[in-house]
Every structure is written in structure tokens, then in C-alpha cells.
């Protein structure tokens, strides 16, 4: 399998990977216009725009967009993150050109019919309401807000109700004009694809676009803080975030191995101590997420009101213990889990296309899998222990609590336990 990458004269980027033996392909457009690219008055508009892409173009109605892909047995969807908005499809190899045409159409030619805007506004407001009714969703929004307080990176992707209720057709068009330039887009494809054919299609569809200067996102600054909301729920939801490296920092591999060993599976320290030994919860996990310039290691658990304090304190104790006695066997197991998860995931052309786009967006090129695996293998037990020490004692922290949490320790109390 060979990765090929090209760029049109206007800055539009194309990256693909042919996967021999496959009869299908994944193809999409990744636009570097996510939540962190919004001004405060635009919060939620990138996600609103993603919804509107499927509501009709100059050439197709909403139904025709869906039928064009589903008539050939394909699948089309989109998502908005804090750094990108993606529009993608999975089709059989003979239908790649069709998928490219449909995706290009929805990205370049949305009509923003006022009636459809109102319909989709209602859908998004329902989505926001549903998020607030889902504790283990909303708590991560609060945690993000506390981690990156008063910054675009800390705002919810869905946006607040009052903003979404007020967005106009002109607002949507203005965001497209500012952020959907050719140099802000990446065409990524994997599976049964022909790179030269993709290049030709990209030139025909996007070659006429003029580059535009988009908003340079504000650098992420981990601030830390606490959000706590008491509510009558069955469980107390606990989420702790610690500042970690961004994707451009090679220490990201150490951070990911650390969080896997700490709480990434059934053999991890938190799962074994908190769930298996003490029976304090059903769900507990740790994970490391990253952006181009910053990142967080997050620990989440749900437990009963009378056990949330014990769970929080044991979590800190396990973090401190990891700095002292993280074993070579644990690090090796976490490395194996990380590599296997990555390589198994890349057997899917959809995952491969997303990875290609993400790497081009962050680094401008695609490091080889061999290089990535070598960096994972290069992380030593001592590296993980040193990182664990920083996480346990030094790293800035944010805390979010939701449910019957009156008995939960405050962030200040957890910080005292970290320092003890």
C-alpha cells in the first residue's frame, strides 16, 4: 500500500492510499474549519453548516443527495470536530466518481434554503437538548470548557441554544466564504482508488477556486478549573482532565501509552483497582486526546453518590502509584494495545482516509506507519514513569462533576491530595 499526495496550484490538497484486494473505497473532503475556528458569535455555526450540506444544492435536492449514494448501496455522512469538518462517503470502487461528485456538490454548492434552515435549526436544537439529557455527554463539554476556559477550543461544538436560534442564511454563507477555500480543504481517499483519477476529478471540481485567507485559530491554553452541577440522577459522574502534549509533540506517544496503562482496558490499573477490586463503578477509563497544539489526558467514571469521594481519591492515589512502580510489563502491554488498535483500525478504508486527512492537516504530510510504530516502540518504562509523575503532581487539571455530587471533593482538595 502506497500513500500518494499532491496539491493543486490553488493549494487544494489530495492524499490517497490504494489498498489492494478491496472492492470498496472511502472518500471525503476534510475542511480545516471546526469549532476552534469560530468567533464567539459564531459558536455552533460549523456544525450547523455541516447539517445544511445535506439539505440541498444547486443541482440536487436533499432527497436526491441521499438517493444518489444509497441507490448504489453506499453510505454518506459528515461530522464536525474542534479542528475540522468532514464530508465523506463509502462506496464500491466503480462508484468513486459518483461519490466525489456528490461530496463536491454539497461542499461547493449548498443553497441554504430558508425553509430548510428552519427545519434543521429545530433538529439541532433537539440535538442540544438530547446532549443535556445525556450526563456522560454533557460532562465532557463542561470539562472542555474548564480545560480551555474562555477560548474557542473550550466551547461546545453544538453551540449554545441562543446562538443556534439566531443564525441566518447570511451567517452560514459568510462562514463558507471565510473558511471553505481550496487551501483549507483536503481530499482524502483510501481503498480501491486511483490517485491519478482523483487528481483529475479534483482539478475539474476545485481547480477554479481562489485561495482565501481564513481565520488563524487562537492557540490552545490549558487553564484548568472546576464545573459542578448537582442533579438528581442515579449516578454521580466524575471527569478529570490533565494537560498533555499536542499531536505535534513526540511526547504524545508517551502520553497515550500512559493513559492506556492507567485506564485503557480491563487489565489497566484503574479498572482493576476501582472496579474489579473495590466494586466502585461499572465504567471507568482513561484516554489521551490531542489537538495540533495541546492535548488532555482524561479520566472518567460514574458511581453512586456515597462512593464518589472514595472513587476520586483512589484515582489520584493510583496516578501517584503509577509514577512509582509502573512496570515494564504494563508498558509493553500498553504499547501492544496501542499498536494493535491502530493497525486493526487501518484495515478499514474509512479509518485510513480519516487518518491520512488528519495527518496532512497537522503535519502537511503522512509519516509512514513504520515511523509511527518505531516512535511507539521507542517509549521506555522510564519515559512513562516520568510522564506519570508529571500527571500525578504537576500537570494543570480541570474537574467536572454532574449528578448527586455534593459529597465529591473539590478540585482544590484533589490538588492537595496530588501534592501530599
N, C-alpha and C positions, 0 to 999 in steps of 0.2 A: 504494500500500500504506500502510495507516494502523495505527499501534500504538495500542491501547486498553488502559487499565489501570484496575482497580477494586480495592476492598478491602471485605470483609465486616466486619460490626460487631466480630467477634471477632479481627480482624487478618489473616485469611486473604487472600492477595493473588492477583489474577488479571491476567494480561497476555497479550495475543494480537495477532496480526498477520494480517489476511486477505491472501492472495496470489492475485489474480485469475488465472483460467485454469488453476489446479491442480485436479486431481481427488482429491488426497490431502491428508492433514494429519498433522502431528506434534503429539503432546500428551503432557504429563507433569507429574509433581509433583517439584519440587526442594525438598529439605528442608535447612535450614542446620544440618546435623548430619554433619560429616565427621570426619576423623582428628584435627583440631586441637581438636575439642570433647570429646574423650575424656580422662578422667583416666588416670593411668599404669596403674592396674589394669584399665582398660577398653580398652587399646590393641588394636585389631583388631575391636572389637565392632560398630562402624558398618558395616564390610564384612561381618561375619558376619550382621548383621541384613538387609543388602541381599540376601544369598543366601537367607535364610529367607523373604523376602517371597513367593517363588515356590513355597514348599513347602506351601501350603495355607492357606485362610482359613475363616471360619465358614460361608461359602456355597459355596466351590469347593475341590476337591482340586487338587494340583499339576498333574495331567494336565488337569483342566478349565480351569485358568488358561491353559495353553498352547493348548488346543484352541479356547477362546473367541476368541482373536485369530487363530490360524492358520487356523481354519475360514473366515474372511473374507479370507484372503490377507494378513493384517497381520503385523507384527513387534513383539515386545515385549522389552525388556531393561532393565538398570539398571547403574549404576556408583557407586562411592564415590571421592571425591577428599578432599583435606585440608580442604575447606571445605563441601562439600555431598554429599548422597546423592541420586541422581536415579533415578526410575522413569518410563519413557517408552515410547510406542508410536508406530508409523507405520501408518496405516490409510487406506482410502478415505473420502471425505467422508461417505458415508451411515453409516459405522460409528464416527464420532467419539463418539457417546453410549455405544456399547458399550465403546470403549477407556477412556473416562472412568470407566465403571462398574467395569471390571476393575482399573484402576490405583487408584481409590479404595478398592476392596475389599482389595487387597494391602497398602495403606498403613494402613488403619484396622482391619482385621480379621484379622491373622495369628494362627494358633492355636498356633504353636510346639510342634508335636507332638514329644514327647521322642524318638521313633524317628527322625523326620526331622532333628532337631538332630544326632543322632549320625551320620547319613548325610552331612549337609552338613559337619559337622566334619571328616570324613575327606576330603571334596572340597577343603576349604580348606587342610588340611594338605598335600595333594598340590600345591595351587597354590603354597604357600610353598616346598615342595621344588623345584618347577619353576623358581621365580624364582631360587633359589640356583644352579641349574644353567644359568642364562642370564646370562653375565657382564655383557652390556650392559643388563640389567635391574637386577641387584643393585648394580652400581656406583653407580647413581643413588640408591638407598636409602641407601647409605653416604655419598654426597655430601650428601644432605639432612640426614642425622644430624650430619655435621660442620658444615654451614652453620648449623643451628639446634640446637646441642648441648643436651641435657637439657631440651628443650621439646616440647610436643605437636606443634608444626609440624615437628619433626625426626624424629618417629617414623614407622616404616613403616606404611602403610595396612593391609597384611595382618595386622600384629601378629606378635609372637613366638610360636613354637610352644607354649611353656609356657602362655601366656595363652589362646590359642585352644583348647588342650586342656582348659581348666578352665571355660570359660564355661558357665553354666547357663541354664535357661529363665527363671529369676528375673532374671538379669543382662540378658537380652535385653528382657524386659518393663520392667525398670527404666530402660533407656536410652530406650525408646519413651516411657515416661511423662515422662521429663525433657526430651526433645528434639523430640517429634513433636506439638507444639502447633500450633494454627491460625496463630498469628503467626510460626511458624518454617517455614511452607510457602508455596510459590509454585506456582500452576497456570499453566503456560505452554503456549501452542499457536500454531502457525503453519500457513499453507496454506489449505485450504478449510474455514475455521472461521467460526462465527458467535459473536461476542463475547457478545451478549445471551443466547444459548442456553447458553454456557459459564457465565455468571453464574448462571443459574437452576439448572443442574446443581450448581455449586459450593455454592450456598446449601442445596440439598436434601441434599447429601452431607456438607458440612463445617460448615454454619452452626450446628449444635448444639454444636460443640466449645467448651470453655472455654480461654481463654488460659492459658498457664503460663510460669513464669519458667525459662528454660533457663540453662545454664552459659555465662557470657561468656568467650569464648576468651582465653587469655593472648596478649598482644601479641607478635608475632614479633621476635626479636632475633638478627640475624646475628652469629654468634660466630666462625666460621671454625675450621679445624682440618684434620687430615690422617688419612686412613684408608688403610692399605696392607696388602694381603694377597698374599703370594707363593703362586702355584699354577702347576702345570704345565699351561699352556694353549698353544694355537697363537699367540695374540696377547696383547700387553700392552695393557690397557685404561686409558685416561687420561681423567680428567674433572676439570675445573677450574670452580669457581663463584665469582662475584664479586657482592657485594651491589649490588642495583639497586632502582629505585623500585617501590612497590606500585601497584595499579590506581588508587588514588585520587589519585595524583600525576601531573600532566600530563607530567612528565619521562619517563613510561613510553613515550611515543611516540618520544622521542629514543633511549631505550634499545633499543627494538625496531628502529628504523632502523639504529642502530649494529651490533647483532648480525647483522642481515641483510647489511649491507655487509661485515662481518668474516667471516661464515661461514654465510650463509643460502642459498647456491645455488652453482651451478657457476662463476659469474663472481666469486664472493666472494674476498677476499684469502687466507684460509686454504686454501680449495680449490685456488686457482691455485698458491700457493707450496708448500704442503705436499704436495699430491697430484700436481698436473699438472707442476710444475717439478722437484720433488725425488723424487717417487715413494715417499714415506714411508708411505703408508697408502692404504686403499681408501675408508674412511669418515672424514670429519671435518666437524663442523658447529658452529655457534654459534647459540644461541637465548636469548631472554629470556622468562622466566615470572614471573608476578606473583600475589600474594595481595592481600587487601584492604589490608594494612598494610606489606607488604615484598615483596621480589622478588629474583630471581637472574638473572644472565646466565651461561650455562653453555656451556663448550666441551668437546666430546667427540671422541676419536679412538681408533682401535685400530691398533696397529702391531706390529712384531716386537720381540723383546727387545733386540736390538742397536741398534735405532733409536729407542727410546722417549725416551732422553735428548735426542737431537737434535730430535725432534718437540716435546718440551715446551719446549725453549729457543727454537726458532723461533716457537712460538706466542706466547711472551712478546715476542719481538722484533717480530712482526707487530702485536701490540697496541700497542706503543710507536710503531711507524711510523705506524699509523693516526691517532695523535694529532697527528702532524706534517704528514702530507700527504694526509689523506682529501680526495678531490676532490669538487667539486660534481656531477660526472657520476656518481660512485659513490653519493652521497646521493640524487640524483634516481632512479637505478635502484632503490635500496632502497625509496624511497617508493613507486615504481610497483609493485614486487613486493608490498609490504605492502598497498596499496590493492586491487590485483587479487586477492590471496589472500583478503582479507576479502570483497570484493564477489562473487567467484565462489562462495565458500563459502556466501554467503547466498542463493544460488539454490536451496539445499536447505531445505525446511521444517524438517527436523530440526536443522540448524545454526542456523536462525533462532530456533526455540523455545529452544534452549540459550542463545543469545546474550541473548534477552530475559530469561530467568530469571537469568542471571549478572549482568546489568546492574541488575536490580531488587534482587538480593541485595546488590550492592556499594553502589549509589547510591540505591536506593529509587525510581528512575525510569529511563526509557530515553532517553538522549540520541539525537538524530536522527543518521542516517548522515551527513548533510551536515555536522553539527558535528564528528563524528569525523574525516571526511575533511579538514575545514579544519584541525584540530589536527595531523594528519599533514603536511599541506602547509606548515604554519607552522614546521616544524622546519628550521632552516638548517644549512648546512655548518659554520658556526662552532659551533652548538649541538652537533653531532655530534663535532667535534674536541675541544671542552671535555669532553664526556662521555667520549670515548675516553681523554683524559689521566687522568681520574679512574679509569677502569677499569685503565689500564696501570700506574698508580703508587700510587694512594691507596686504592682500594676494598678492604675486608676480603675475604679469599679463603679458600676451602676446596678441598682436593685429595683425590681418591680414585683409587687405583691398584689394579689386580687382574690377576693373571697373572704372567708372568715379568718382574717389575718391579724386580729387585734393582739394576739399573743406572739406574733413573729418579731424577731429582733429587728432593730433599725439598721440602716447601712452603717451608721456610726458605731453601733455595737459590734457589727461584724468586722469592721475595720479594727476595732480594739482587739478582737479575737485573733485577727490576722497578725497583729503586731506583737501579741503576747509570746 
